[in-house]
Amino acid sequence: MERRQHLPAQGSNGERPLAVVTGASSGFGMLTTLELARQGYLVVATMRDTANNRMLMQQAGDAELTGFIECMPLDVTDHGAIADTVNRIIDMYGQIDILVNNAGMAIGGCIEEIAMEDWEKQMDVNFFGMVAMTQAVLPFMRERRQGKVIQISSISGRLGLPGYGPYAASKFAVEGFSEALRLEMLPYGIHVVLVEPGAYKTSIWNKGFEYMEARVPAESPYSGFFNAILRYSKNTAEHADNPQEVARAVARIALSRYPRLRYTLGKGARAAIIGKSLLPWKWFERILLRELEK
Ligand SMILES: NC(=O)c1ccc[n+]([C@@H]2O[C@H](COP(=O)([O-])OP(=O)(O)OC[C@H]3O[C@@H](n4cnc5c(N)ncnc54)[C@H](OP(=O)(O)O)[C@@H]3O)[C@@H](O)[C@H]2O)c1
């Protein structure tokens, strides 16, 4: 991480620069909101239902950051509401310096058995929501020739794991979109950044397990494989890292003058990417499948 290049957060008028975070009611979104406010940003914390802001605002109160966080309702699958919300933010604050596309969910299961409507839901939240949000914010960043779009992708955007086909597909889409956008926007002084966390302890895991368990057919031919994946995932979730690490990394990226395209976070994620790039695929897949069978 480019520690030397960190700038004090300061807007054009000496006021706090403005950051927008999606999915800020829990997990990385909530912690990133707090960390950005701590680092000198005014943060618009968007969430599907602002009644779910209790935990965020309680922690903001404890850290004396309440005055630097504004909660707004936003479901990223509602594209009309995205345009209205971004316009409202611009009317209120005049600019958006940082967009953190964080809202997400994980749909798993065996590919043959996942209903089309679940594939669509996964893409709507993790990919199309992020596209719509980015499109709405870009004109304002482009006009000022500055800004950062920080995408919360995943190790699943670099490596498709069995049992998580829809999630991996959505995050691979985020990766391709962001690589292209990075190159389109660099001439305008806008940096697009991919954050690729491994496993961190947030509520996404349990929500995903509930979703998977509710949908697996009683007589599934994949039940043995599915249960092995579920067991492996539950064990991974239990030993996952502290999500504060991701929030701090996002704030460092926001403050960095010239951030890289990719930040892979967590020991397991970095090891997986090195393994995938160095080992022949045939060896790599054997190791992965053996791990799952343990
Ligand atoms: N935790 C990990 O191990 C991990 C690893 C790699 C990447 N990620 C990524 O990190 C991001 C945040 O996830 P998290 O781990 O912090 O889990 P989380 O605590 O479940 O947070 C997900 C957030 O997204 C919101 N959200 C879901 N659907 C939405 C929609 N349609 N519109 C707006 N917001 C919506 C959720 O809001 P509600 O409360 O309304 O559902 C929640 O605030 C996701 O993009 C995820 O893919 C997580």
The ligand as an SDF file (V2000), in Angstrom:
LIG
                    3D

 48 52  0  0  0  0  0  0  0  0999 V2000
  -17.0320  -11.0420    3.8250 N   0  0  0  0  0  0  0  0  0  0  0  0
  -16.2400  -11.6010    2.9350 C   0  0  0  0  0  0  0  0  0  0  0  0
  -15.5610  -12.5930    3.2200 O   0  0  0  0  0  0  0  0  0  0  0  0
  -16.1320  -11.0010    1.5540 C   0  0  0  0  0  0  0  0  0  0  0  0
  -15.0690  -11.4030    0.7520 C   0  0  0  0  0  0  0  0  0  0  0  0
  -14.9240  -10.8470   -0.5130 C   0  0  0  0  0  0  0  0  0  0  0  0
  -15.8190   -9.8870   -0.9540 C   0  0  0  0  0  0  0  0  0  0  0  0
  -16.8670   -9.5150   -0.1700 N   0  0  0  0  0  0  0  0  0  0  0  0
  -17.7640   -8.4830   -0.7010 C   0  0  0  0  0  0  0  0  0  0  0  0
  -17.8810   -7.4300    0.2300 O   0  0  0  0  0  0  0  0  0  0  0  0
  -19.1020   -6.7120   -0.0030 C   0  0  0  0  0  0  0  0  0  0  0  0
  -19.7880   -6.4510    1.3220 C   0  0  0  0  0  0  0  0  0  0  0  0
  -20.1670   -7.6800    1.9040 O   0  0  0  0  0  0  0  0  0  0  0  0
  -19.9540   -8.0000    3.4440 P   0  0  0  0  0  0  0  0  0  0  0  0
  -19.0210   -9.1390    3.5100 O   0  0  0  0  0  0  0  0  0  0  0  0
  -19.6550   -6.7770    4.2020 O   0  0  0  0  0  0  0  0  0  0  0  0
  -21.3790   -8.6150    3.8250 O   0  0  0  0  0  0  0  0  0  0  0  0
  -22.6800   -7.9700    4.5120 P   0  0  0  0  0  0  0  0  0  0  0  0
  -22.3790   -7.5910    5.9110 O   0  0  0  0  0  0  0  0  0  0  0  0
  -23.7650   -8.9390    4.2580 O   0  0  0  0  0  0  0  0  0  0  0  0
  -22.9090   -6.6330    3.6940 O   0  0  0  0  0  0  0  0  0  0  0  0
  -23.5420   -6.6020    2.4510 C   0  0  0  0  0  0  0  0  0  0  0  0
  -24.2550   -5.2900    2.3380 C   0  0  0  0  0  0  0  0  0  0  0  0
  -24.8220   -5.1820    1.0300 O   0  0  0  0  0  0  0  0  0  0  0  0
  -26.1540   -4.7660    1.1850 C   0  0  0  0  0  0  0  0  0  0  0  0
  -27.0230   -5.1090    0.0790 N   0  0  0  0  0  0  0  0  0  0  0  0
  -27.4330   -6.3350   -0.3540 C   0  0  0  0  0  0  0  0  0  0  0  0
  -28.2700   -6.2060   -1.3860 N   0  0  0  0  0  0  0  0  0  0  0  0
  -28.3920   -4.8730   -1.6350 C   0  0  0  0  0  0  0  0  0  0  0  0
  -29.1090   -4.1010   -2.5620 C   0  0  0  0  0  0  0  0  0  0  0  0
  -29.9090   -4.6600   -3.4800 N   0  0  0  0  0  0  0  0  0  0  0  0
  -28.9930   -2.7500   -2.5150 N   0  0  0  0  0  0  0  0  0  0  0  0
  -28.2070   -2.1560   -1.5860 C   0  0  0  0  0  0  0  0  0  0  0  0
  -27.5170   -2.8230   -0.6680 N   0  0  0  0  0  0  0  0  0  0  0  0
  -27.6140   -4.1850   -0.6920 C   0  0  0  0  0  0  0  0  0  0  0  0
  -26.6290   -5.4040    2.4790 C   0  0  0  0  0  0  0  0  0  0  0  0
  -27.7660   -4.7260    2.9350 O   0  0  0  0  0  0  0  0  0  0  0  0
  -29.0200   -5.4260    3.6350 P   0  0  0  0  0  0  0  0  0  0  0  0
  -28.6690   -5.4290    5.0770 O   0  0  0  0  0  0  0  0  0  0  0  0
  -30.1650   -4.5640    3.2770 O   0  0  0  0  0  0  0  0  0  0  0  0
  -29.1250   -6.8160    3.0450 O   0  0  0  0  0  0  0  0  0  0  0  0
  -25.4010   -5.1750    3.3440 C   0  0  0  0  0  0  0  0  0  0  0  0
  -25.3830   -3.8880    3.8970 O   0  0  0  0  0  0  0  0  0  0  0  0
  -19.9050   -7.5630   -0.9870 C   0  0  0  0  0  0  0  0  0  0  0  0
  -19.8000   -6.9970   -2.2780 O   0  0  0  0  0  0  0  0  0  0  0  0
  -19.1990   -8.9090   -0.9450 C   0  0  0  0  0  0  0  0  0  0  0  0
  -19.3410   -9.6240   -2.1370 O   0  0  0  0  0  0  0  0  0  0  0  0
  -17.0480  -10.0570    1.0700 C   0  0  0  0  0  0  0  0  0  0  0  0
  1  2  1  0
  2  3  2  0
  2  4  1  0
  4  5  1  0
  4 48  2  0
  5  6  2  0
  6  7  1  0
  7  8  2  0
  8  9  1  0
  8 48  1  0
  9 10  1  0
  9 46  1  0
 10 11  1  0
 11 12  1  0
 11 44  1  0
 12 13  1  0
 13 14  1  0
 14 15  2  0
 14 16  1  0
 14 17  1  0
 17 18  1  0
 18 19  2  0
 18 20  1  0
 18 21  1  0
 21 22  1  0
 22 23  1  0
 23 24  1  0
 23 42  1  0
 24 25  1  0
 25 26  1  0
 25 36  1  0
 26 27  1  0
 26 35  1  0
 27 28  2  0
 28 29  1  0
 29 30  1  0
 29 35  2  0
 30 31  1  0
 30 32  2  0
 32 33  1  0
 33 34  2  0
 34 35  1  0
 36 37  1  0
 36 42  1  0
 37 38  1  0
 38 39  2  0
 38 40  1  0
 38 41  1  0
 42 43  1  0
 44 45  1  0
 44 46  1  0
 46 47  1  0
M  CHG  2   8   1  16  -1
M  END
$$$$
